[in-house]
Amino acid sequence: MTTAIWLALIARDQHCTFPGCKRLPNAGDAHHVIHWADGGPTSLDNLASA
């Protein structure tokens, strides 16, 4: 993942996207919505903070 995508993900999500979780995104990880092994791209549209 590029630095630009990581910064955009933090700006978009503001915190972990798992229901009930309020952890800041820089304290977590980025996860693919459609797993990369299944052809999911590493793009902002296919990532979520967790």
C-alpha positions, 0 to 999 in steps of 0.5 A: 500500500502506498503512503498516499492510500494509507493517509486517504484511508485514515482521513476517510475512516477516522477510526476502526470500521469494525462495529463498536470499535473506536480505535484510531486507524493509525493504531490498527491495520488496513484490511481488504474488503475483497481479499487480495488473494481473491483478486481484490485490488489494493485501492482505497475503494477496497480497503477498510480500517480495522 
